[in-house]
Structure formats: structure tokens, C-alpha cells
Amino acid sequence: MENKTIVLSSSRAIRHAQLSTPQETLFLPHYITMSDFISKLCVVEGYKFIDSDTRILLLLQASDFKNFTKLQIERNFFTFTKNSSYILSFFQELSSELSEIEILHSADTYAEYEEHITILQELYNRYETLCNEHKLLDTIFLPKLYKLNSAYLQLHPEIDLYVDGYLTAFELKIIEEATAFSRINLHFTAGKFNTKMQRKFEELGFCIKKGYKYILDFQAKKILLEEPYHSQTKIACESVSENLLQVAFVKKKIYEYISKGYDPQKIAVVVPNENAVKMLKHFDTKANLNFAMGESFTQTHFYKELQATITFLAQQTQENKHRLERVGERLYALIQPHYFSSVESFDVVALLEKIGECCEEKVVCRIYEKELYHFKKLLPFLQDMPLKSLLNLFMQRLAKQSIDDIRGGKVTVMGVLETRGIAFDGVIIIDFDDDNVPRRSQKDMFLNTQVRKHANLPTPNDRENLQRHYYEMLINASREVAIAYVESPTKKASTFLKQLGIVKENIYDESDYAQLLFTKHLFRGKKDEEIVQPYSFKHTILSATQLKTYLTCKRKYYYEYVAKIQEFNIPKDIPKEHEIGSKVHAALKELYTQRNFYNDAKELQRDLWKYLDMYEGKSELDKYLMGLQKKYLEPFCEYEVKRFAKGWRVEECEISAKTFHNGLMLQGKIDRIDSFEDTLAVIDYKTGKYTTYTPKTVGEATDFQLEFYYLLAKKEGKELTCSFYDLQNIALISEPLLEEKLALLDAHIADLLQVEEIEFSMCEETKNCRYCPYATMCGR
């Protein structure tokens, strides 16, 4: 019977080891993870382990002293929760390396951190006192409180411990103490980047050479095995220009590895940046992948529904409104009455339980209920908080949860940490760029590198080297490795590639990769077809806009006026230019329907402002944009009064009219007609851009709006002028080429009357397609 205990870095490494065991083996050795092994060796009587929430609450209580504010960390629960991880990580580092805070004073040569160190020391002492009072064990204090579990060691006389990363000073101490009861052999590889660990073994009396594999007898302090290792790994490295193409790279390499006969369960996709997981999931249509990190709780329908409700309550925009309608509004009625209320004013637990009852998936419900159970412990400290803030805090906690991937894919997607101690047939690593490999550390909040070095604490360089070591061991232990990264003006390859001696070689064209993700379909509409059909204008009532569309692009005319395909307008919070213009038009109509002239600019402005306010939207943005229009229109009031003083009067506003001209019925809506003696002035308001022509360009004219108005307003015995009213620059711009354009309009009408069949072809000028709602339909 096998009586050996094997300590590996992770549960995944244990599973791989067990799968690799020959089937004829009847008895398996006892496997255990490194973290479980250490916890088995340490016994603290009379204490129970502290949970994460109690940990934060006691630390918050411990921080209640005057000088703590100098750390510039607020003590309100919401902010403190975010920053407590930095403090606890710092204390954990000191504990793991068996360093006391007092040592930092001597390491801080220039007294840069003296005040901070003193504050942290007081916080540490107060927190330790509270934990001891409550008999709660935080691993920070484990080195001070533990007793070695000799009974456990006597049951495991022979232990093989595989060191895949870095052993802390505390772990080394425990292992040395354990050798009094068990024979412990350490399996260790001395690579290019784990030099700190090599030095630790040398300090213990072992002679370590880089590039060798070792088995170290810790009990006898002698080397049992020393052999050089040489990597036979076949390595391919390619760069792409877009993140998405890395997904195609992954699919291509998996196909190649399977074709070579590699076991899918021994193929891994390593993602240094978990943002890539979403893309990989989206394109994994055959469920070939399983994701070690699971699926984020944020991707569940229940979370999206809750998030959409909270987002809409916080900001009632059109986008948030339509998102809420899309995912469901059932939670809105529960949360809305209390959203701005303080937690102490109603039963918040009952509300959160009712919200949970709306969850329909069992797995999601269990996670929600578990998180709510732990969250209840915090509620007494959150009574003065409004529900909106409490929900944000609760949502942050839910967002950290994940659901196991149960799709059954055989190729595993994982982070580099999860690859420790595993030998793969094929490995695919993406995002191998300078930002991700190695990942920069964010833990050094309180001390600089120099102080850390003197105090024997891990430095940023130590952490980065540890990551490099993981990658080096992963690559060397695999039969074949494929690496990809994005190369662009903002991204470049990791310098680690040079350290590993890896050179990129792009074998495939990017278009080949793109075809793996997207199948090219010909548009099944009218893109490449000719659209030819009988059509007559003789019975058409023609508007200036309709004529402009026909002259600009016959294909657009077909979609809009023949096929009658309406443009889909997505509701927006920012009003479009024409919507603002319509409101100004409506206000001016109201103004001049009541009175046809003014003698006083201030009176005109007062009345106009009143009507503009009538059409003002409810949002702050609408009010702001209408305020801008008022600013633009201030000189308009002066201009109008001067014009009225000359005798001009407003005759009509917003007049819809039709007229039969040269065999064709024309229609339009005139913004305003003014009169003075025997002269009528047709006016078209413009709050934005408008088109004018010169004698050289008039032959290319497509906009005949004023010419239509001229024909619609024409009366016997009246002289007629036509002008654009520029409401931004406050000027009446008359049509300088009225006669020329009328003649050109007549020529177009004559041509239209001859039409019996139209080839609805696309326009040649693609600049017309830029804002065309039908551009996608016709392939432009």
C-alpha cells in the first residue's frame, strides 16, 4: 500500500496527477494542496477562523483612533471596505515573512514612512487585541499562536512536497519543524527567475545551480537528486492587430493540436488578462472550452435585471429606460419606493429577501441567498446609509461571485497561477504583451521598494519574477506552446519574450484568421441587384424633400418612398439638431399666431421665452440646450422689432399648401409668410446648416425648398421674395438664383413626367451615404 503523502500547489494539479496515474495502480498516494497541508500542520486551540466580513468589521473598529486619519483612508464603511484589503495584505506579508512592524523603522533609513509605520503598528496591535478577545484566528497572527500538529505528521511519515513557486519564511519554518516527525523531500526546479527561492535554499545549506531539477531531503539537509533540465518544447509566436483575432488564433491552434493527436484534456488556453474570457466564450459555439474561473455572476439574467433597475433609478435616461424594459421591470416596483430612504426607516432584510424571490435559477438563487446571509452581519453598521448606497455595496459583493462552468468542454481556459505543477501537451497563451506579462503589482501602498528590500518583504520585482517563473515552468513542461499578442501603436510585445529567447513568426494572414470567426454572407436584399420597375410621377404629390432624395440617390428614394421602409429611431437623451429646431419652430408659431408684430424687443423676448419654455424637455440637458437657443435668439428679438418698424407684418405661420404646376402636384409646409404693402416674403427658419448655390454650382442643385415655397405662396398681383432665416447668425438670406433654380425645377418636372420605369441605382457620391439610414441595406 502506498504510504506517501504528496503536496502539490493546487487542486487542479492534484486532479491532473491522478489522471496521469497508470490505470493498473490499485492504491493512490495521499494528495493534498500546499495551503491545506500548512493548515493541517498548525493547530490553534480555543480559536475559530475569522470570516472576511468580521475581519473588516474588527479592523474598522481597531482603526478608531485619532492618528489613523493621517493614512488618508476614510473610516466610513463604504470606503473603508475598499481600502482594507491593502492594509490586510500588508499585515499578511509581514506575518508570512516573520517580520515585525518594528523592523520597518530600521529599514526606513530616511524616515520617509516613520509616521505611517507608527500608525500601522498601533492599528495592528489594536486589531490583534480585538481578535484575541473574540478568540478569532486571522492567519496574520498564525505564526504567533500555532502549535505544530505532530499527530498529523506521525500519520504521514514520508512527504514529497513540490515547490512550484515561492515558500515564505513561515512556510519554511513549519516544514523544518515538521522534519522532526516526518521525512520531507522538496522537489524544486532552479530556473532563470526564481533566484530568491534559490538563495533561501542556499542559506539552509543546499548548493543550488541554475538550470537543474532537485529533490532536497529537508530532514538530512542533503540533495537526493540533481539533474539538468532541457526544454524540448516547440514554440510558435505570432502577433495580430486586433484583440478579436486572438480568438481565431486560439481556435486554429486547438484544431492543430487535436489533429496531432493531443488529448483535449491536456490542452490549455492561458489568459493573463481575464477580459479575454468574454470573447472566447462568445465564439465557443461548439462548447469545446471549459473556463476554470467559471462564469461571472454579472452575466446572469437576474444580476442584469437588478443592475438595470438600480441604474435606471440612479439616472433616468432613455438608454437606461430601454435597457430596463428589455431585461424586465418586475424589481422596479419593489425597490423604487425605498430607493432614496435610509436603511433604518424600513425592513431592508425583508426587501432583499423579496428581491431574491424573483430569482428563478437555483444556482443563482443559492449564491444570492448565501451572500445575503453574510451581508446581514454588516447591516447594523449601515443604518445611516441610504438604500441606493447599500445596494451598490451589495452589488459589488455579488459581482465578485462566479458560477461553475458546467458546459463540459475538454480544453480548459485558465490563468497562469492555475497551471502550476501541471504538464500539458499543448498550451496557447494570448495577450502576451507588456501590460499583461508580467502583471504589475498594485500592493505596495505603504512602503517603497528599498524599504521592502531591507525588511526582506517581497518587492514588485520579486512578484514579477515569480510570474515569469510560472510562465517559464509552464512553457518548459509542455510539448508545444503557441503565443499571441496584439501589436499596435498602443500595445507591444512583452519584453519577457526576449528573455525567453522567443521570436515571433507570423505564418497566417489576418484575413485567414478573420474567416474562422465570421462567415462572409452576400446581402440577401438589394445590394448587388438591379432594382428596375415601372413607376410614374404623374399621380405623385411631390415635396421638395422627396425631389431632393430622388435627385441625390434613387436607391434611397426606392427604400423610402416606394418600398416605404421607415427609419428606426433609437430614443436618445441628447436631442438631435432637427428636434431642437422643431421646438423653436413651434414656439415661433405660437408667438406669431397670437400677435403679428412687436414694437418692443423686451416684450417680444418675454413672450418668445414663455413659448420656448412650453416646449422645453424635462431633463437638465434639454434645459441647457434650450438655454443655448435662447442665447442665440436674443439678437433675433432686436432684429425682428427693427423689421416690424419698417412695416412688415406676419401674415401666416406653418402653412400647409398644394399647387398644380406644369402637370405635377407639389406640396409643402411654409414656416412663415410676411407681408408689406404689395410684397409677400416667404421665410424658412434655419437653426442649423442649409444649402446655398453659386452660379457655377446651380446646375448641380438638388435642394429646391424655397422654389417650392415660392410656387405654393404665389398670388396674383403680389410681388414675392424667398429667404432663409438664419437663426444662429440672425440674418435673412434671400435666394439669389431664384429664377435660375425655378427654370431648373421646371426642367426636372418635365423629366419626371416622362418617367415610366426607373432603375433605382445607388448614388455615385458615397459622401451622401455617411448619414443615410439605408446605407447598410445597400452595402455602402
Summary of the structure (lengths in Angstrom):
residues: 780
radius of gyration: 38.0
end to end distance: 74.0
largest distance: 121.5
contacts: 2237
relative contact order: 0.08
helix: 47%
strand: 18%
